[in-house]
Amino acid sequence: MVGVIRQRRIDFISGIALASIIVSLIMILLLGGDERLYLIRESFFTAAIGLAFLISLLLPRPLTFYLARTLMVGNTQKGVILFETKWRQSVGFRAGLRKNSLVWGLGLIVEAGLRTVLVFLLNTAQFLAASPFITYGIIGLLIIWSVYEARH
């Protein structure tokens, strides 16, 4: 929020974080008392982000374009211009970012689906023990894959 107030705009990563907080608060208010729904509420948001990555493949620029731009060059005018130029001039760069959106979209949907299934197969204590390994394991694999792809 401090960045939003200072810069009077929301960057991509801050926007995701803010949306996550808002969706979580809404879900808590709407879900009632079923503990399984509380346990999978994060999966709803993860699946939504995964779907957003996949849907963005239909747009002129996928979500990974904005995420990569923010992570690689920040919001500096010179960096943004260089990034935009690379996007326009390099077919491989565009294909790589689109491939990244596809892999992240599918990965996040798999993670959300797996956690949702486990909520109904495990008791609460077992789910709470297993859930971080699933989440961080899949996110970790996606990050490792992204770094590998970026280097090649």
Protein Blocks (a to p, Z undefined) as FASTA:
>chain_A
ZZmmmnopacfklmmmmmmmmmmmmmmmmnomafklmmmmmmmmmmmmmmmmmmmmmpmb
dfklmmmmmmmnojafklmmmmmmmmmmmmklmmmmmmmmmmmmmmmmmmmmmmmmmmmm
pcfklmmmmmmmmmmmmmmmmmmmmmmmmmZZ
